[in-house]
Each structure stands twice: as structure tokens, then as C-alpha cells.
Amino acid sequence: MSEQLQIEATGETVGEAKWSALRELERLRPGLDKTAVKFQVVSEGERGLLGVGFAPARVIASVDADGDSNGTEPVAGESELATTVRELLERIVGTIGVQARLAIEEDDETVTASFSGRDLGLLIGKHGQTIDAIQYLVNAIIYRGSTGDRKAIVVDAAGYRERRTATLDALAVRSAERVASSGQRVELEPMTAVERKVIHLRLKDFPGVTTSSEGTEPNRYVVIAPGG
């Protein structure tokens, strides 16, 4: 049996904890094959009322000392980047314990990984927090240290991103119209960085209002104020 190298790490989310563990493994094993890393989620963490009683997410990352990995068989016609994305996502989602089918589409600017199946709520998370963390983790791993051109990697599940973007667009317009008519600023609910960006872009050219982000993660939120 191969000897294994194990690292335990923590973070505000499971995704952040996994990323921290990977960085430590890379420090100990330069040139680490990231796709060979296996994760065990010890605790998903929790946040008490009003932020009191915070407990971090905790994971254990392990890899065979010899670094051998069977990997994922490439899909016909799939690029090396797409195959790497597939390998990472299959490992991450397998660790979470979600059974889902994965399809990858690639164009000149984006690699889109879409999951389909039943019971994808665990993969998406509240307000998309889990799937956003997965998307951030995959981009961070693949492009770590890269300074050249890169394609955006988008992770989706059951069309969640399109539905959520439509919801956020409608919320942004309703809120902006209220601000423009009342002259009073509006604070939206806390959102992930991905969702805040949707609001900012939707209202970038909206007459009579400006947007900004306030607060600290994970409770950072968008403020829509008179101006512009």
C-alpha cells in the first residue's frame, strides 16, 4: 500500500478549507499532481446567530506519496484544460457526496462545466455559496501562478446561474427604481462576490443611481444609492 501525505486545513467554507489544504500540499510537494488529491470533509462549519459562535469548516487532504493517479479518461475532442477541469470537479463533487452528471462546453473565452441530476441543492448551497466556492477553487487551482491568457471557468448546476442571474437582474432594477424615486439608498441582502458583480454590472449604466459593496465577507452586500 502506498504511503500517503495528509494535511488538515480549515476555512470559512469547505471550498476555502480545500484550497488552503492544496496550497500546503503544494508547499510540501512542489509539482504536486492536484488531480491526485483526495478530500475528506471533517466539518462543514457553522456560523452562530449574528456571527457569534463561528466554527470553521475543516477538511483533510491526502495524496499518495508516489503521486500516482489513474485520473479521468479524456473525452474525445476535449482539450487538456477541459479534461483537467473535469478531473477536479469529479473529485470535489465526489467528496461532497453528490451524484450528478457532468457536461463540459468550451469556446474561445470560457469553459462551462454543467452538472445535471437530482438533489443538486447540496451542490448549489444557500444563495449559490457552495457552487461559487467550487468555481473559485477550480479557477484558483488551475491558474495558480499563471500570468498568461486564461479562459474563465464557470461551474453551473441544473441551470442555476441563468435562473439566479434573472432573479438578481429583476431585483437590481426594482431596487434602483425605488432609489431613484425616493432618493433613499437601499441595502441588499448579503451576497457572494459573483452575485454582487451581477448587480453592479446590471446597474452600471442605470440613470440616477450608483452601486458599491460594503461589509465584510461572508456578509458583504451591495448598496444602491442616489447619484450618477
C-alpha positions in Angstrom: 0.0 0.0 0.0 1.3 3.5 -0.9 2.3 5.8 1.8 0.0 8.9 2.0 0.7 12.5 2.8 -2.1 14.1 4.7 -2.9 17.7 5.5 -5.7 19.1 7.7 -6.9 22.6 7.0 -9.7 25.0 7.9 -11.6 27.8 6.2 -14.8 29.8 6.4 -16.2 27.4 3.8 -15.4 23.9 2.7 -14.1 25.3 -0.6 -11.7 27.7 1.2 -10.5 24.9 3.5 -9.8 22.7 0.5 -7.9 25.4 -1.2 -5.8 26.0 1.9 -5.0 22.3 2.1 -4.0 22.2 -1.5 -1.6 25.2 -1.0 0.0 23.4 1.9 0.4 20.2 0.0 2.0 22.1 -2.9 4.4 23.7 -0.5 5.4 20.3 0.8 5.3 18.6 -2.6 6.4 21.0 -5.4 5.0 19.9 -8.7 2.1 18.1 -7.0 -0.5 16.5 -9.3 -3.5 18.3 -8.0 -5.9 15.9 -9.6 -4.5 13.1 -7.4 -5.6 14.8 -4.2 -8.5 13.3 -2.2 -10.6 15.2 0.3 -12.4 14.2 3.4 -14.8 16.8 4.9 -14.5 16.6 8.7 -16.8 19.5 9.4 -18.8 21.9 7.1 -18.5 24.6 9.8 -21.3 26.7 11.1 -22.0 30.3 12.0 -24.0 31.2 15.0 -26.6 33.9 15.4 -25.2 37.4 14.4 -21.8 35.7 13.7 -21.3 34.6 17.3 -20.1 31.0 17.8 -18.4 30.7 14.4 -16.9 27.2 13.8 -14.7 26.9 10.7 -15.0 24.2 8.0 -12.4 21.5 8.4 -11.1 19.1 5.7 -8.3 16.5 5.4 -6.5 16.4 2.0 -4.4 13.3 1.2 -2.3 12.2 -1.7 -0.2 9.1 -2.4 3.4 9.7 -1.6 4.4 8.4 -5.1 1.9 10.8 -6.7 0.4 8.0 -8.8 -3.2 8.6 -10.0 -5.4 6.8 -12.5 -7.0 10.1 -13.4 -10.0 10.6 -15.6 -10.0 9.3 -19.1 -10.1 12.2 -21.6 -13.3 12.7 -23.5 -12.9 12.6 -27.3 -12.3 16.0 -28.7 -11.9 17.6 -25.2 -9.0 20.0 -24.6 -6.4 19.4 -21.9 -7.8 22.3 -20.0 -11.4 20.9 -20.2 -10.1 17.4 -19.1 -8.3 19.0 -16.1 -11.5 20.9 -15.1 -13.4 17.6 -15.4 -11.0 15.7 -13.1 -11.0 18.4 -10.4 -14.8 18.7 -10.4 -15.4 15.0 -10.3 -13.1 14.7 -7.2 -14.6 17.7 -5.5 -18.2 16.6 -6.1 -17.4 13.0 -5.2 -16.1 14.3 -1.9 -19.3 16.2 -1.2 -21.2 13.1 -1.9 -23.4 14.4 -4.7 -24.3 12.0 -7.6 -24.5 14.1 -10.8 -23.7 14.0 -14.5 -21.1 16.5 -15.8 -21.0 18.1 -19.2 -18.3 20.5 -20.3 -18.6 23.0 -23.1 -15.7 25.2 -24.3 -15.4 28.2 -26.6 -12.7 30.8 -27.2 -13.3 32.6 -23.9 -15.0 30.2 -21.4 -15.0 26.6 -20.1 -18.5 25.9 -18.8 -19.0 22.8 -16.6 -22.6 22.0 -16.0 -24.0 19.4 -13.6 -27.3 17.7 -14.0 -29.2 15.2 -11.9 -31.5 15.1 -8.9 -31.0 16.7 -5.5 -28.4 19.3 -6.6 -29.3 21.6 -3.7 -26.3 20.5 -1.7 -24.0 21.2 -4.6 -25.5 24.7 -5.1 -25.8 25.7 -1.5 -27.7 28.6 0.0 -27.7 31.5 -2.5 -25.1 29.6 -4.5 -22.4 29.8 -1.9 -21.2 26.2 -2.4 -21.1 26.3 -6.2 -19.4 29.7 -6.1 -16.8 28.3 -3.8 -16.2 25.3 -6.1 -15.9 27.6 -9.1 -13.4 29.8 -7.2 -11.4 26.8 -6.1 -11.2 25.3 -9.6 -10.1 28.6 -11.1 -7.5 29.2 -8.3 -6.0 25.7 -8.7 -5.8 25.7 -12.5 -4.4 29.2 -12.9 -2.2 29.3 -9.8 0.9 31.3 -10.7 -0.3 31.8 -14.3 0.3 35.2 -15.9 -0.8 34.4 -19.5 -4.1 34.4 -21.2 -6.7 32.4 -19.4 -10.3 31.2 -20.1 -12.9 31.8 -17.5 -14.1 28.6 -15.8 -17.8 28.6 -15.0 -19.4 25.9 -12.8 -23.2 25.5 -13.1 -25.8 23.1 -11.9 -29.3 22.5 -13.3 -29.3 25.9 -15.0 -28.8 27.6 -11.6 -26.7 30.5 -12.9 -29.1 31.6 -15.6 -32.1 31.5 -13.1 -30.2 33.3 -10.4 -28.9 36.0 -12.8 -32.5 36.6 -14.0 -33.7 37.0 -10.4 -30.8 39.3 -9.5 -31.4 41.4 -12.6 -35.1 41.9 -11.6 -34.1 42.7 -8.0 -31.5 45.2 -9.2 -33.9 47.1 -11.4 -36.7 47.2 -8.8 -34.3 48.4 -6.2 -32.8 51.1 -8.5 -36.2 52.4 -9.4 -37.1 52.7 -5.7 -33.9 54.6 -5.0 -34.4 56.9 -8.0 -37.9 57.8 -6.9 -37.4 58.1 -3.2 -33.9 59.5 -3.0 -33.1 57.0 -0.3 -30.3 54.4 -0.5 -31.2 50.7 -0.4 -29.1 47.9 1.1 -29.5 44.5 -0.5 -29.1 41.2 1.4 -25.5 39.7 1.7 -24.4 38.1 -1.5 -21.4 36.3 -2.8 -18.8 38.2 -4.9 -20.2 36.5 -8.1 -23.7 37.7 -7.3 -22.6 41.2 -6.3 -20.9 41.5 -9.7 -24.2 40.8 -11.4 -25.9 43.7 -9.6 -23.0 46.1 -10.3 -23.0 45.3 -14.0 -26.7 45.5 -14.4 -26.9 48.9 -12.8 -23.6 50.3 -14.3 -25.5 52.5 -16.7 -28.8 52.8 -14.9 -29.6 56.6 -14.6 -29.7 58.2 -11.3 -28.1 55.6 -9.1 -24.6 54.3 -8.1 -23.6 51.0 -6.5 -21.0 49.9 -4.0 -20.2 47.0 -1.8 -20.0 47.3 1.9 -19.4 45.0 4.9 -17.0 42.1 5.3 -17.1 38.6 4.0 -19.2 36.5 4.2 -21.8 39.2 4.9 -20.7 41.7 2.2 -23.6 43.4 0.5 -24.5 45.8 -2.3 -25.7 49.3 -1.6 -27.7 51.2 -4.2 -27.6 55.0 -3.6 -28.8 58.1 -5.5 -26.2 59.6 -7.8 -24.7 59.0 -11.2 
